[in-house]
Amino acid sequence: MGHLLNTTENQPEAKLSMPIPSVHEKTTTPNSNQASKLDPRNANAQAEEHARSVKMLPAEEKKQRRLKCVGWRGTSHCTPHGPRDPTSDKGCYDVVINSASGYCEVEDQDTDFWHPGHTIFNIHGQSLLWEILGTAFVNSFEQESGQLLIDRRRHTAPLELVKFYTVKSPNPFTRLKLAYGDKDLFRFAWMKLNMPFTMIQSPLAVAGKVINGSFCGMTMVQHDMKGEVLFLHRNSNKLSGEVKRKKVYHRAQAINNVREKLLRQGICEQPQ
């Protein structure tokens, strides 16, 4: 595929870095009646289609994983791939006889299960984005366009490239769902032109209160170069200077809620 957004000539081909994808060893347990009625040809076709959709691990890449036993799942027809037989299921510490057919269901405790489709943070080494940009994948923090400090006199070229990425029509970022809005576009422009930039190394934190043993909060905490708190982002709960919530007398409201609940249950008076 050609570089759709090239702005310079003689741009070298991008070298994609292939990280180890998340692997989920937990096997689903379809209904035994449906499995027994499934035509073998259709079953093979579905299995082949699923196999083609699974991303292969890079060659010679190994990673130690923490697997947790879920249980022994019994099957029939003397094969682990046969119809499910729930009556033969056993726990992780139960003895399984040699003649039993089935499989051990495990759960990968080190895996992060991201949404398989397009999400607002779906930028990784295997994204089509890097091939279209013509740049190599860089494993770094993502960039939010809300708080940036830019010397416009020294960085006119990358700013023009950001404008190009934003207003180009048709826009491949939107059409192919490669990025979300203006997210990461500044980072892509600086990387494309090999311009130096610095990102805050302290990751985001969340601010809130602990109420009755549960954390309640949605405010993002951003840090400065020294790791000190610099900015609080309230997300959807903005400070507008106006009172948007009516004053609520919680005790009276709680009494009314209890009274209505008792009336719905047919209890008309307080038990003695």
WOPE-V721716 format. One record per helix or strand. SS is the DSSP state (2 for helix, 1 for strand). FROM is the first residue (numbers start at 0). TO is the last residue. Records with the same first field share a line. If there is no record, write none. Layout:
SS = FROM-TO + FROM-TO
This chain:
2 = 31-36 + 39-52 + 85-87 + 128-132 + 155-166 + 171-174 + 184-191 + 249-263
1 = 66-74 + 83-83 + 89-89 + 101-107 + 204-210 + 213-222 + 228-232
